[in-house]
Amino acid sequence: MNPLRQLAEFGQAVWVDNLQRSYITQGTLKKLIDEDGLKGLTSNPTIFQKAVSGSEDYADLFVAARAKGLSANDVYEQLAVRDVQGAADILRPVYDALKGKDGFASLEVSPRLANQTQATLEEARRLWKTLARPNVMIKVPGTEAGVPAFQQLITEGLNINVTLLFSQQRYRQIAEAYLSGLEKFAKAGGDLSTVASVASFFVSRIDVAADKEIEQRLKSGASAEQRKTLEALSGKVAIANARLAYRIYQELFSSARWKALAAKGARAQRVLWASTSTKNPKLRDVLYVEELIGPDTVNTMPPATIDAFRDHGKVRTSLVEDVAGARETMRQLEAGGVSMKSITERLSVDGVRLFEESFDALLGAVGEQLKKQ
């Protein structure tokens, strides 16, 4: 059996972390749904930047935009909205068959707003209204400013994908904000069954950063005992961090508080594993899929990881394995002089910066196309 399809038997949904016009016009997305059991899609500025720079898929929009004198930002939004609407329409049968549990396509608010609560709220509401599909999610960053924005948007009944989560502490904040938002939405008479959310917890970037910190500690005079401990942690921190975040999910979404919401029709906020391509060539190319399989989760994979897992992925309920070992990994990391708090705070800042840079490059690529005659 196709390993991608097997994941559904373990409670995990497969999403693709990619979108370009050809996915819609050439049947790529439909094929992933039909053959691999795909249930959703994520996009971000980096993905759109590559799509615009690497194809002629948007020539029609550029011709019309030149005639109207539209700005690069206006054209970007047109193409992003069109693609996400198209993806949502193709995913709509999945959404209907699963009665709203899955079948979502995501579009991100501008990364330039990541540290502005009110501006994030306004853009999220505007994009939600513009997309006008029940099976879209607006992506909001899990920054300090993003947490209250997210809670308010849930209070208003929007579907939200909270992105750029790295730390267990911030994940807990987001999950609790979801519960608070649902409680207020219910109090206002809202239908809780119409609200869906995922918490996008980034994985591979943790190992890249942790391995770099470990290497620096080894070079800066670690003791023989610390050296042995730290060397053994390479490539293990991200999975340990994710498994412990999932323990928080299990705790919060089995509580009396949650059960009261579930009785009113609320859906659990699933944990979505993002950044699941393997950056270290020494590690197995499907490591961040195989080791994070469990109920009520999503794994959004770039196309190369989807292909690799289809070819040689092994499926088991791995997410709840060796939680004590995960705690020990994190303890040993701190004992070795590497601060997880420092790593996750830096990754959050860097994540916003990288998306801002991609957004600027995207607008630059659109601008270049607009200059052509």
BELWOMO-V483987 format. One record per backbone hydrogen bond with DSSP energy under -1.0 kcal/mol. CO is the residue of the C=O (numbers start at 1). NH is the residue of the N-H. If there is no record, write none. Layout:
{{CO | NH} {CO | NH}}
This chain:
{{2 | 6} {3 | 7} {5 | 8} {6 | 9} {7 | 10} {7 | 12} {8 | 11} {11 | 297} {13 | 299} {14 | 39} {15 | 301} {16 | 18} {16 | 42} {20 | 23} {21 | 24} {21 | 25} {22 | 26} {23 | 29} {27 | 31} {28 | 32} {29 | 33} {30 | 34} {31 | 35} {32 | 36} {32 | 38} {39 | 103} {40 | 16} {41 | 106} {44 | 48} {45 | 49} {46 | 50} {47 | 51} {48 | 52} {49 | 53} {50 | 54} {56 | 59} {58 | 62} {59 | 63} {60 | 64} {61 | 65} {62 | 66} {63 | 67} {64 | 68} {65 | 69} {65 | 70} {71 | 75} {72 | 76} {73 | 77} {74 | 78} {75 | 79} {76 | 80} {77 | 81} {78 | 82} {79 | 83} {80 | 84} {81 | 85} {82 | 86} {83 | 87} {84 | 88} {85 | 89} {86 | 90} {87 | 91} {91 | 95} {92 | 96} {93 | 97} {94 | 98} {95 | 100} {96 | 99} {98 | 101} {104 | 41} {105 | 137} {107 | 139} {110 | 113} {111 | 114} {113 | 116} {116 | 120} {117 | 121} {118 | 122} {119 | 123} {120 | 124} {121 | 125} {122 | 126} {123 | 127} {124 | 128} {125 | 129} {126 | 130} {127 | 131} {128 | 132} {135 | 105} {137 | 107} {138 | 161} {139 | 109} {140 | 163} {141 | 143} {143 | 147} {146 | 150} {147 | 151} {148 | 152} {149 | 153} {150 | 154} {151 | 155} {152 | 156} {153 | 158} {154 | 157} {159 | 138} {160 | 198} {161 | 140} {162 | 200} {163 | 142} {165 | 202} {167 | 171} {168 | 172} {169 | 173} {170 | 174} {171 | 175} {172 | 176} {173 | 177} {174 | 178} {175 | 179} {176 | 180} {177 | 181} {178 | 182} {179 | 183} {180 | 184} {181 | 185} {182 | 186} {183 | 187} {184 | 188} {185 | 190} {186 | 189} {191 | 194} {192 | 195} {196 | 160} {197 | 270} {198 | 162} {199 | 272} {200 | 165} {201 | 274} {203 | 206} {204 | 208} {205 | 209} {206 | 210} {207 | 211} {208 | 212} {209 | 213} {210 | 214} {211 | 215} {212 | 216} {213 | 217} {214 | 218} {215 | 219} {216 | 220} {223 | 227} {224 | 228} {225 | 229} {226 | 230} {227 | 231} {228 | 232} {230 | 233} {233 | 236} {236 | 240} {237 | 241} {238 | 242} {239 | 243} {240 | 244} {241 | 245} {242 | 246} {243 | 247} {244 | 248} {245 | 249} {246 | 250} {247 | 251} {248 | 252} {249 | 253} {251 | 254} {255 | 259} {256 | 260} {257 | 261} {258 | 262} {259 | 263} {261 | 264} {261 | 266} {262 | 265} {270 | 199} {271 | 298} {272 | 201} {273 | 300} {274 | 203} {275 | 204} {280 | 283} {284 | 287} {286 | 289} {286 | 290} {287 | 291} {289 | 292} {293 | 319} {296 | 271} {297 | 13} {298 | 273} {299 | 15} {301 | 17} {302 | 306} {303 | 307} {304 | 308} {305 | 309} {306 | 310} {307 | 311} {308 | 312} {309 | 313} {316 | 318} {318 | 321} {322 | 326} {323 | 327} {324 | 328} {325 | 329} {326 | 330} {327 | 331} {328 | 332} {329 | 333} {330 | 334} {331 | 335} {332 | 336} {333 | 338} {334 | 337} {339 | 343} {340 | 344} {341 | 345} {342 | 346} {343 | 347} {344 | 348} {345 | 349} {346 | 350} {347 | 351} {348 | 352} {349 | 353} {350 | 354} {351 | 355} {352 | 356} {353 | 357} {354 | 358} {355 | 359} {356 | 360} {357 | 361} {358 | 362} {359 | 363} {360 | 364} {361 | 365} {362 | 366} {363 | 367} {364 | 368} {365 | 369} {366 | 370} {367 | 371}}
